[in-house]
Amino acid sequence: MVSEHGGQNAPLADGPNRRDFLQLAAAGVSLSALTAAVAAPDAPTAAGAALPTVTIAGHTIPRLIVGCNQIGGWSHMCRNMTLAMTDYFTSERVVSYLQSCEKAGLNVWLTYWDKKPLDALKTLWAQGSKIRPYFLGTLDADGNVAKDLLEYKPLWYVHHGNVTDTLFRAGQQEKVHDFIKKVHDQLGIPAGISAHNPDCIKYAEDHGWEADLYQCCLYYVTRPHDEVRAKLGAAPLGECFFDSDRDHMLDVIRQVKKPCLAFKILAAGRLCDSDDSVEEAFQYAYSRIKPSDAVIVGMWPKYKDELAQNVELTRTYGKVG
């Protein structure tokens, strides 16, 4: 874990330092109040400052993509945490949350195929929103991709990471390759591969697959417990979050030529015990991915303004060049 951030206490535009900003965010101060607090009198406010962007598969997007695990109830912790997240994210709150994201400059949403997120998109678009989603999926039983998702104007379609890992483990990786080709041929949109095992990403790149992008988990959470037990003599209760996994995937992200979307940069909340650890995780991820890459972060604003915090950290550490 990196402990030095290149002057993390340096003042921002003659205003409070970054730690002051994060403390205000933790106290629940609104995004507008936060941005006003850090702006110099003669400088544009942070709310008006553009977020760092990258261009992936022909789309220019912020380097921070809004995730959906908290909305869908994939806490990667325990059942009660999952229930707390889904109870908080009512249909109305999903719409309000995404409106806040878009106002903050985040207009790309990785979401899932279900009534709640799809209804939220329809509501947002009816109100003039420009937010764009994309989805994870697989081939259907007939070996095709779902054409009805085109109604929701996805930027691209990405093969689901858990299934990617499982198919590779079973020696059926060509099904993932077929997904890429079918998305291109049947939908006419960019196609990607998500994986938790970095070897899957490396294999696709080494074999010249036609993927337009990769979505890369910084933790190999689908690692079989038998594999862990063989190496360590024991296995964890639940998913595997090993500190060494992060560097392994980040090494692969830098090696491949295709743009990558790094996810679980906060280890599904395990790096959220303090503002310092959150800042460190953002700094580390942005410093180790390519300038052409972005990150995906899900947020749960019940207890603090995670949106304001993550946007500020992206402005600070996600600058390209």
KERO-694833 format. One record per residue (C-alpha): x, y, z; residue in three letters; chain. Coordinates in pm, whole numbers, plus 50000, padded with zeros to 5 digits. Example, Ala and Ser with C-alpha at 12.3 -4.5 7.8 and 13.67 -1.06 7.14 Angstrom:
<rs>
px,py,pz,minu,marmi
51230,49550,50780,ALA,A
51367,49894,50714,SER,A
</rs>
This chain:
<rs>
px,py,pz,minu,marmi
50000,50000,50000,MET,A
50139,50335,49897,VAL,A
50161,50583,50182,SER,A
50289,50893,50006,GLU,A
50067,51085,49765,HIS,A
50292,51361,49637,GLY,A
50183,51632,49876,GLY,A
49835,51523,49984,GLN,A
49803,51823,50220,ASN,A
49882,52083,49958,ALA,A
49617,52357,49939,PRO,A
49365,52351,49656,LEU,A
49313,52690,49489,ALA,A
49394,52886,49806,ASP,A
49111,52708,49988,GLY,A
49098,52423,50237,PRO,A
49333,52132,50172,ASN,A
49213,51802,50028,ARG,A
49173,51638,50367,ARG,A
48949,51927,50475,ASP,A
48743,51865,50164,PHE,A
48702,51497,50246,LEU,A
48614,51573,50607,GLN,A
48340,51807,50483,LEU,A
48216,51533,50252,ALA,A
48207,51286,50540,ALA,A
48000,51535,50739,ALA,A
47737,51532,50463,GLY,A
47800,51877,50318,VAL,A
47638,51912,49976,SER,A
47838,51894,49653,LEU,A
47776,52264,49580,SER,A
47899,52366,49924,ALA,A
48205,52144,49887,LEU,A
48300,52283,49551,THR,A
48254,52640,49674,ALA,A
48478,52564,49970,ALA,A
48773,52464,49752,VAL,A
48743,52725,49478,ALA,A
48955,53038,49464,ALA,A
48760,53365,49438,PRO,A
48861,53421,49076,ASP,A
48869,53056,48969,ALA,A
48584,52844,48828,PRO,A
48418,52623,49088,THR,A
48490,52252,49090,ALA,A
48130,52197,48981,ALA,A
48216,52380,48659,GLY,A
48553,52213,48610,ALA,A
48552,51929,48362,ALA,A
48634,51583,48489,LEU,A
48930,51402,48329,PRO,A
48813,51205,48028,THR,A
48929,50924,47801,VAL,A
48806,50805,47463,THR,A
48713,50436,47447,ILE,A
48566,50270,47137,ALA,A
48480,50609,46993,GLY,A
48309,50745,47306,HIS,A
48465,51018,47520,THR,A
48372,50943,47880,ILE,A
48474,51054,48232,PRO,A
48754,50852,48390,ARG,A
48506,50762,48665,LEU,A
48214,50536,48570,ILE,A
47917,50489,48805,VAL,A
47884,50129,48924,GLY,A
47565,49947,49025,CYS,A
47645,49685,49290,ASN,A
47493,49884,49573,GLN,A
47177,49942,49372,ILE,A
47144,49577,49273,GLY,A
47241,49440,49614,GLY,A
47579,49281,49550,TRP,A
47755,49397,49865,SER,A
48030,49131,49859,HIS,A
48003,49142,50239,MET,A
47700,48975,50396,CYS,A
47325,48935,50349,ARG,A
47233,49215,50590,ASN,A
47459,49460,50407,MET,A
47298,49357,50080,THR,A
46950,49413,50224,LEU,A
47051,49752,50365,ALA,A
47173,49865,50023,MET,A
46868,49749,49831,THR,A
46633,49893,50095,ASP,A
46803,50230,50058,TYR,A
46800,50232,49679,PHE,A
46429,50258,49612,THR,A
46326,50335,49255,SER,A
46292,50702,49347,GLU,A
46636,50714,49509,ARG,A
46798,50549,49207,VAL,A
46666,50827,48984,VAL,A
46769,51099,49230,SER,A
47114,50946,49277,TYR,A
47179,50925,48904,LEU,A
47063,51284,48861,GLN,A
47323,51386,49119,SER,A
47587,51182,48940,CYS,A
47512,51350,48610,GLU,A
47516,51697,48767,LYS,A
47860,51612,48904,ALA,A
47983,51521,48555,GLY,A
47936,51144,48562,LEU,A
47725,51038,48266,ASN,A
47819,50671,48215,VAL,A
47653,50399,48423,TRP,A
47743,50031,48435,LEU,A
47410,49875,48523,THR,A
47226,49544,48518,TYR,A
46926,49419,48326,TRP,A
46625,49447,48556,ASP,A
46311,49655,48602,LYS,A
46450,49904,48856,LYS,A
46751,50029,48654,PRO,A
46568,50014,48322,LEU,A
46275,50215,48460,ASP,A
46523,50464,48605,ALA,A
46679,50515,48262,LEU,A
46340,50575,48102,LYS,A
46250,50827,48371,THR,A
46581,51008,48339,LEU,A
46566,51028,47961,TRP,A
46209,51157,47974,ALA,A
46345,51442,48188,GLN,A
46619,51524,47938,GLY,A
46908,51328,48090,SER,A
47201,51235,47865,LYS,A
47326,50950,48085,ILE,A
47442,50644,47892,ARG,A
47446,50288,48028,PRO,A
47620,49971,47936,TYR,A
47550,49615,48042,PHE,A
47718,49287,48123,LEU,A
47589,48972,47956,GLY,A
47659,48638,47790,THR,A
47545,48439,47490,LEU,A
47195,48296,47525,ASP,A
47107,47927,47492,ALA,A
47104,47962,47114,ASP,A
47446,48124,47104,GLY,A
47318,48474,47033,ASN,A
47317,48809,47214,VAL,A
47006,48994,47335,ALA,A
46907,49248,47071,LYS,A
46644,49415,47290,ASP,A
46915,49587,47492,LEU,A
46970,49822,47195,LEU,A
46654,50003,47309,GLU,A
46862,50137,47600,TYR,A
47142,50277,47382,LYS,A
47438,50104,47551,PRO,A
47784,50238,47481,LEU,A
47906,49880,47458,TRP,A
47825,49528,47576,TYR,A
48068,49340,47803,VAL,A
48092,48967,47874,HIS,A
48008,48903,48240,HIS,A
48322,48858,48452,GLY,A
48207,48568,48667,ASN,A
48108,48373,48357,VAL,A
48434,48464,48184,THR,A
48635,48319,48471,ASP,A
48421,48003,48480,THR,A
48442,47940,48106,LEU,A
48818,47988,48098,PHE,A
48858,47751,48391,ARG,A
48655,47489,48201,ALA,A
48859,47532,47882,GLY,A
48561,47691,47705,GLN,A
48714,48033,47649,GLN,A
48607,48036,47283,GLU,A
48252,48102,47404,LYS,A
48378,48436,47531,VAL,A
48543,48499,47196,HIS,A
48216,48411,47023,ASP,A
48037,48668,47240,PHE,A
48270,48941,47114,ILE,A
48209,48846,46753,LYS,A
47830,48817,46800,LYS,A
47806,49160,46965,VAL,A
47986,49311,46668,HIS,A
47787,49118,46408,ASP,A
47439,49114,46563,GLN,A
47431,49441,46757,LEU,A
47686,49652,46574,GLY,A
47826,49804,46894,ILE,A
48163,49775,47072,PRO,A
48222,49460,47277,ALA,A
48430,49398,47587,GLY,A
48544,49126,47823,ILE,A
48517,49147,48201,SER,A
48722,48919,48424,ALA,A
48851,48884,48777,HIS,A
49132,48649,48676,ASN,A
49403,48856,48502,PRO,A
49510,48552,48301,ASP,A
49181,48574,48108,CYS,A
49256,48929,47999,ILE,A
49612,48841,47905,LYS,A
49495,48540,47703,TYR,A
49245,48743,47502,ALA,A
49506,49008,47426,GLU,A
49780,48758,47340,ASP,A
49547,48575,47101,HIS,A
49438,48890,46921,GLY,A
49070,48873,47009,TRP,A
48859,49155,46867,GLU,A
48757,49302,47204,ALA,A
48727,49679,47208,ASP,A
48794,49706,47581,LEU,A
48856,49504,47895,TYR,A
48690,49537,48234,GLN,A
48936,49428,48500,CYS,A
48868,49348,48864,CYS,A
49160,49435,49091,LEU,A
49081,49133,49310,TYR,A
49048,48773,49191,TYR,A
48732,48715,49395,VAL,A
48624,48411,49189,THR,A
48943,48218,49266,ARG,A
48841,47859,49356,PRO,A
48883,47780,49724,HIS,A
49051,47450,49636,ASP,A
49326,47650,49465,GLU,A
49371,47870,49772,VAL,A
49368,47573,50007,ARG,A
49632,47396,49800,ALA,A
49865,47695,49834,LYS,A
49790,47811,50186,LEU,A
49651,47506,50361,GLY,A
49329,47694,50432,ALA,A
49070,47902,50251,ALA,A
48872,48213,50348,PRO,A
48508,48211,50442,LEU,A
48360,48381,50140,GLY,A
48531,48559,49853,GLU,A
48906,48597,49820,CYS,A
49045,48948,49859,PHE,A
49426,48916,49858,PHE,A
49642,49229,49855,ASP,A
49877,49085,49594,SER,A
49593,49050,49343,ASP,A
49570,49423,49289,ARG,A
49923,49459,49155,ASP,A
49888,49148,48942,HIS,A
49584,49286,48758,MET,A
49730,49636,48736,LEU,A
50041,49489,48572,ASP,A
49821,49323,48308,VAL,A
49620,49644,48257,ILE,A
49941,49829,48174,ARG,A
50066,49552,47947,GLN,A
49761,49520,47721,VAL,A
49708,49772,47442,LYS,A
49328,49785,47464,LYS,A
49166,50035,47702,PRO,A
49070,49895,48041,CYS,A
48807,49974,48302,LEU,A
48940,49890,48649,ALA,A
48679,49793,48906,PHE,A
48668,49708,49276,LYS,A
48944,49962,49335,ILE,A
48808,49992,49691,LEU,A
48797,49613,49740,ALA,A
48417,49613,49778,ALA,A
48436,49852,50072,GLY,A
48732,49690,50246,ARG,A
48939,50003,50176,LEU,A
48670,50243,50296,CYS,A
48745,50247,50669,ASP,A
48883,50600,50647,SER,A
48902,50889,50402,ASP,A
49277,50837,50386,ASP,A
49240,50476,50271,SER,A
48983,50578,50009,VAL,A
49214,50850,49881,GLU,A
49506,50610,49875,GLU,A
49307,50355,49674,ALA,A
49206,50613,49412,PHE,A
49559,50749,49389,GLN,A
49708,50402,49354,TYR,A
49461,50289,49088,ALA,A
49491,50601,48872,TYR,A
49870,50600,48901,SER,A
49897,50239,48781,ARG,A
49645,50221,48495,ILE,A
49716,50354,48147,LYS,A
49624,50714,48052,PRO,A
49364,50561,47818,SER,A
49189,50374,48101,ASP,A
48910,50454,48349,ALA,A
48775,50318,48678,VAL,A
48430,50201,48790,ILE,A
48310,50279,49142,VAL,A
47974,50203,49298,GLY,A
47852,50442,49568,MET,A
47615,50424,49864,TRP,A
47539,50779,49981,PRO,A
47337,50685,50290,LYS,A
47601,50786,50545,TYR,A
47826,51031,50359,LYS,A
47851,51210,50028,ASP,A
48061,50948,49853,GLU,A
47979,51107,49519,LEU,A
48143,51439,49607,ALA,A
48442,51260,49756,GLN,A
48498,51032,49456,ASN,A
48453,51311,49202,VAL,A
48712,51524,49382,GLU,A
48957,51232,49400,LEU,A
48910,51171,49028,THR,A
48981,51536,48952,ARG,A
49292,51519,49168,THR,A
49440,51184,49068,TYR,A
49270,51105,48737,GLY,A
49428,51385,48537,LYS,A
49579,51263,48212,VAL,A
49911,51412,48109,GLY,A
</rs>
